[in-house]
Amino acid sequence: MPSVQCVEVAKRFGATPVLHGLSLRAETGELVAILGPSGSGKTTLLRLIAGLDRPDSGVIWIGDRVVSGPGAFVAPQKRRVGMVFQDLALWPHMSVRKHLEFVLKGQGMPRRERLERARQMLDLVRLADRADAYPHQLSGGQKQRVAIARALVAEPEILLLDEPLANLDLELRARMVDEIARLKKWFKITTFHVTHDRRETERLADRVVLMEELNAAPAADHEASGAKAGQVGPHCSAAGGLSPTGPPPRT
């Protein structure tokens, strides 16, 4: 699985700046938790990595390939990125199995292979017995697992989790954290996990960054002290001060 690197990435919507020249790196197979309040730019960052939006400036690398940057843009379907949205975005007219088959069909996979891949994934997320159920027939935790399975079934190189547990009660959230930890260990996939819950980061993250520090707006005191990455605990940091033109460092 490749690394991901964002270098001096900026994004505004209209007159409102959202990202202020942010730099961040996730190493191969690392789960980086992005911790911060609503409105701090966490979802915008994930959408830029996925290719659902374009940065106004800066460069995004996946492995040794520029996927967003001056004169370069790789379409979302060619980035091999899976994403779980906060609202899950399940399709009400599709069964659990069809959610997975639809993704694989879009990649041109033959029907027999689609069925087998979907079956394997449903076994892995413990939903084989709910393959023919529709979203309205599922519990909250089952819906979460469908969304995660759909993001993983095409074997992406990068996984983006946009507060997928935010709408669950505390007990169910704790169970789903354990489920994500199990899948993380299985897939060893480079992952960004957006959350505002520190408890999730303690169980899941290899490294944690604070969005409000990572994405601090330019100011005299920041210029005097230099760009600093947010940290939570001794194992947590974020990359900064990277060249926007050179390739990411090899690891």
N, C-alpha and C positions, 0 to 999 in steps of 0.2 A: 504494500500500500504506500502511496506517495505522501510526501509532506505537503503542507499548504502554507503559503506565505503571502501576507498582505503588506504592501509597502506604500506608506504615505497615502493611504486611500481616503478620499474625501467624497462626500455626497451631500447634496442639498435638495430639498423639495420646495420649489418656488424660491421664496426669500428666506426660507428656514434652513440653516445648516444643521445636518444631522451627524455626519462624521467629519472630523477635523484633522485630516492627515494621519489617520490611524495606521500603526504598524504592528503586526502580530504574526507569529509563526506557530504552527503545530507540527511536531516531528512525526515521522512515519509511525503509525499505530498508536499515537498518543491521543488521549481524551482530554481536551482542554475545555474546562467549564468557564463560561463568560457570565459573571455575576454582576447584576445591576438592576436598578429600578426600572419601571415602565417608562418609556420615552427616552431611554439613554442611547438608543441606536443599535441595540443587540440584534433585533430582527432584521434591520436594514443590512447589517454586516453579513448575516447568513444569506440573505437574498442576493447580495453582490457575489458571494462565493459560489452560489448556485447558478448564477447567470440570469436570475429573474429580473434584476435591475443592473444598470451599468454605472460604474463610478464616474464622477465628474473628473477626477484625476487620480493618479496613483496606478499601481500595478498589482495584479493578483496572479500568483503562480500556483499551479498544481503540479507537483513534481518539478520537472525541468521545462514545463510548458507554460507560457504566458496565456492565461485564459481571458484576462481583461487588462487593457492597457492602451497606450497611445497607438492607434492603428491596428489594434488586435482585439478581437472578441470571439470567443468560442461559444456556440449556442448551448443552452442548458442541456439538451438531450445528448450532447457530445462530450460532456464533462465527466460523466460517470459519477455523479453526485446523487445520493439519496437524501430526501428531506422529510422530516415529520413536522407538520405544522401544529401550532398551538390549538387550533380548532379541529385538527385531525383531517378535515376535508375529505371525509368518506363519502362515497357516492351512494345515495339512498336506494337507487334502482339496481344495484349490483350486490350479489352475494359475496361472502368473504372470499371464496375461491376466485370469483370473477375479478375482484380487485387485483389479485396477483396476476391472473392470466392476462388482464388488459395491459399491464405494464410490459409483460414479456412479449405479447403480440406486437406492441409498438416497436420492439427491437427486432422483429422479423423472425422470432423463434418458431419453429414448427409446432403444430398443436400437440403432438404426443410429448415433445420435450417440455412444452409449457405446463401440461398437466402434471408431469412428474416433478418438475421444479416446484410448482405450487404445492404439491402434496408434501414434499420434503420440508418446505418452509413452514407450512402449517403444523407439521409434526414438531418442528424446532420451537415454535412459539406456543405450542400446546393448544392449538385450535383445530385439530383435525376433526373433532366431533362437531364443530360449528361451521364446517366448510360451506354448507348450503344456507346458512342463516344470513339475514339482511341486517344492516346496521341498527335498525330500530328494535331488533330482537336480541341485541347484545348488551351485556353489562358495560359499565364504564371501563373497567380493566380490559375486557375483551376488545373493545373498540381501540384502546391504546395499542394492543398487540397487533391488531389488523393494520393499523397505520405504520407500525414499526416493520412488520413483515413486508408490507408493500414497498417500503423504502429500501429494504435489504434484498428483495427477491431477485433483482437484476444484478446482484453482486457489484455494487458500486465501490469505488475506491475511497470515497469520502462520505461520511454520514453527518448530517446537520439536524440537530434536535432543538426545535424552537419551543421551549417551555411545554413539552408534551404532557407534563403531569400537573400543570397549573390548576386544572379544573376538577381534580380528584380530592376526595376527603383524605385526611392524614393517614388513616389505616391503609387505604387502597394505594395511596402514593408510595408508602413505604414498601408495599409488596411489588409495585412496578419498578421502583429503584433496584430492588433485588433482581428483577427480571432483566432490566437493562444491563446490570452488572454481569449477569450470566451470559447474555448475548455479546457483550463487549469482549469477554474472555474468549468466546468461541470464534468470533470473526476477526479480532485484532485489527479493526478498521480505524483509520484516522478520523477523529470525531470532534466536532464542536457542539457543546451542550449549553444552551442558553437557559438561565434560570435566575430567579431572585431568592432562591431557597438555599441557604448555606448547608443545610442538612443533606441535600442531594449531592453537593460537591464533595462532602466528606466521604461518601460511600463510592462515588463514581470516578472522580477526577484524578488524573495524573498531575494536573496543574490547573490553577485557578487564576483568572485575571479579573480585575475590577474594571468594569466598563467606564465608570465615571472618571477614573484616573487615566486609563488607556486612551480614552477619547476626549481628554480635557481640551477645552477651547484655548486657542493661543492667548497668552497674557504675559505681562512683563515678568511676573514671578516665575512662570514656567520657563521662559526663555533664559532667565538667570540661572535656574537650577538644572536645566536640560530636561529632555523628555524622559519621563519615568514610567515604568510599567507598574500596574496595580499588583499587589501581592496579598495573599491570605495564607500565612504560615510559611515555613522555611522552604517548602518544595514548590512554591508558586511564583511564577514570573511571566512576563510577556516580552516579546522581542521588540526592539525599537532601534531607531538610528540606522536603518538598512538602506542600501543603495537601491533606488527605484529603477535602475537600468541594468544592473548586473544580475546574473542568475542566482538562485538561492544557494547557500553554502551546502556542500555535500556532507552527508552524515553517514 
